[in-house]
Amino acid sequence: MIVERIFISPERGVAQVECEHITVQSGMGVLGDRNFGNRTYPGQNLTLVEAEEIELFCAEHSRAADLSLTRRNLVTRGVRLNDLVNMEFTIGNVRLRGVELCEPCILLGKNLSSESLAPASVIKHWVGRGGLRADILTNGEIIRGDNIEPDA
């Protein structure tokens, strides 16, 4: 169970930036990400998605595999993120709490749609597979390749 890829979005609507590591701050989010400091509701600090779900979507819709396409911060491998809702877990030296599923929105539907795939079909595909919203509980650094350790 690892962090396979890391992304930040410096500004709304711009291309994501891939990182080898990120610095996170408790209750605030990812330094350099456009959502840093947003605290309107729980789960805005960090988003995660499973690489396996992205690869499945791409294979089912004859697309080149692109692990950045969901615009989540962390792409994981080998962990069922849905199982981490309402759970605490550790990535590297950072403690987190899974808050809720990161369900698809109309923006994701539009971004992943094509001539043969309507936005509504994209959204339907990603329901229950869109990843996890998490709160950051401790300051630290998340590094590509870090292990994800759910609480026992």
C-alpha positions as CSV (number, residue, x, y, z in Angstrom):
1,M,0.0,0.0,0.0
2,I,1.9,3.0,-1.3
3,V,1.7,6.5,-2.6
4,E,2.4,6.1,-6.3
5,R,2.0,9.7,-7.6
6,I,1.6,13.1,-6.0
7,F,0.0,16.2,-7.6
8,I,-0.8,19.7,-6.6
9,S,-2.9,22.3,-8.3
10,P,-1.4,25.8,-7.8
11,E,-4.4,27.5,-9.2
12,R,-8.0,26.6,-10.2
13,G,-8.2,25.4,-13.7
14,V,-4.5,25.1,-14.4
15,A,-2.6,21.9,-15.1
16,Q,-1.6,19.9,-12.1
17,V,2.0,19.8,-11.1
18,E,3.5,16.4,-10.3
19,C,5.7,16.3,-7.2
20,E,8.2,13.8,-5.6
21,H,7.1,15.1,-2.2
22,I,4.7,17.6,-0.6
23,T,4.7,19.4,2.7
24,V,1.4,19.2,4.6
25,Q,0.2,21.2,7.6
26,S,-2.3,20.0,10.1
27,G,-5.8,21.3,9.4
28,M,-4.6,23.4,6.5
29,G,-3.7,21.1,3.7
30,V,-0.9,20.9,1.1
31,L,1.5,23.8,0.9
32,G,1.4,25.2,-2.7
33,D,-2.0,23.7,-3.5
34,R,-4.9,26.0,-4.3
35,N,-7.0,24.5,-1.5
36,F,-4.4,25.2,1.2
37,G,-6.2,26.9,4.1
38,N,-9.7,26.0,3.0
39,R,-11.6,24.9,6.0
40,T,-15.3,25.3,5.0
41,Y,-16.0,21.7,5.7
42,P,-14.0,18.6,6.9
43,G,-12.1,16.7,4.3
44,Q,-10.7,19.6,2.3
45,N,-7.1,19.1,3.3
46,L,-6.1,16.2,0.9
47,T,-7.7,14.0,-1.7
48,L,-6.7,10.5,-2.7
49,V,-7.6,8.1,-5.5
50,E,-6.7,4.5,-6.3
51,A,-4.4,4.0,-9.3
52,E,-6.3,0.8,-10.0
53,E,-9.6,2.7,-10.5
54,I,-8.0,5.1,-12.9
55,E,-6.4,2.3,-14.9
56,L,-9.8,0.5,-15.0
57,F,-11.6,3.6,-16.3
58,C,-8.9,4.2,-19.0
59,A,-9.0,0.5,-20.1
60,E,-12.8,0.4,-20.3
61,H,-12.9,3.6,-22.4
62,S,-9.9,3.0,-24.6
63,R,-7.9,5.9,-23.1
64,A,-4.2,6.1,-22.5
65,A,-3.6,5.6,-18.8
66,D,-3.1,9.0,-17.1
67,L,-2.9,8.9,-13.3
68,S,-3.4,12.6,-13.1
69,L,-6.8,12.6,-14.8
70,T,-9.0,12.7,-11.6
71,R,-7.1,15.8,-10.2
72,R,-6.7,14.2,-6.8
73,N,-3.6,15.0,-4.7
74,L,-2.4,11.4,-4.1
75,V,-2.7,8.4,-6.3
76,T,-2.4,5.2,-4.2
77,R,-1.8,1.6,-5.1
78,G,-2.8,-1.5,-3.1
79,V,-5.2,0.1,-0.7
80,R,-9.1,0.3,-0.8
81,L,-9.6,3.9,0.1
82,N,-13.3,3.4,0.8
83,D,-12.3,1.3,3.8
84,L,-10.5,4.4,5.3
85,V,-13.7,6.5,5.7
86,N,-13.9,7.4,9.4
87,M,-10.5,5.8,10.1
88,E,-7.2,7.2,11.0
89,F,-4.1,6.2,9.0
90,T,-0.5,7.2,8.4
91,I,1.3,8.0,5.2
92,G,5.0,8.2,5.9
93,N,5.3,10.3,9.0
94,V,1.9,12.1,8.5
95,R,-1.2,11.2,10.4
96,L,-4.6,11.5,8.6
97,R,-8.3,10.9,9.1
98,G,-10.5,9.7,6.2
99,V,-13.5,11.9,6.2
100,E,-15.7,10.9,3.3
101,L,-15.7,9.5,-0.2
102,C,-14.6,12.0,-2.8
103,E,-17.6,11.5,-5.1
104,P,-17.5,12.7,-8.7
105,C,-18.8,16.1,-9.6
106,I,-19.9,17.6,-12.9
107,L,-16.4,19.1,-13.5
108,L,-14.9,15.6,-13.4
109,G,-17.7,14.4,-15.7
110,K,-16.9,17.2,-18.2
111,N,-13.1,16.8,-18.0
112,L,-13.3,13.0,-18.7
113,S,-16.1,13.0,-21.2
114,S,-15.6,12.4,-24.9
115,E,-17.7,12.2,-28.1
116,S,-18.6,8.6,-27.1
117,L,-18.9,9.2,-23.3
118,A,-21.3,11.7,-21.9
119,P,-20.4,13.6,-18.6
120,A,-23.3,11.8,-16.9
121,S,-21.8,8.4,-17.8
122,V,-18.4,9.5,-16.4
123,I,-20.0,10.5,-13.1
124,K,-22.0,7.3,-12.9
125,H,-18.8,5.3,-13.4
126,W,-16.9,7.1,-10.6
127,V,-19.6,7.0,-8.0
128,G,-18.1,5.0,-5.1
129,R,-14.7,4.9,-6.8
130,G,-13.7,8.6,-6.8
131,G,-11.4,8.3,-3.9
132,L,-11.2,9.7,-0.4
133,R,-11.2,13.2,1.3
134,A,-9.0,13.3,4.3
135,D,-8.0,15.7,7.1
136,I,-4.4,16.1,7.9
137,L,-3.8,15.6,11.7
138,T,0.0,16.2,11.9
139,N,2.5,18.4,10.1
140,G,5.0,16.6,7.9
141,E,6.1,15.5,4.4
142,I,4.5,12.9,2.1
143,I,7.0,11.4,-0.3
144,R,6.3,9.4,-3.4
145,G,6.7,5.7,-2.5
146,D,5.6,6.3,1.2
147,N,3.7,3.4,2.8
148,I,0.1,3.8,3.8
149,E,-0.6,2.3,7.2
150,P,-4.2,2.0,8.3
151,D,-4.9,1.7,12.0
152,A,-5.4,-1.8,13.2
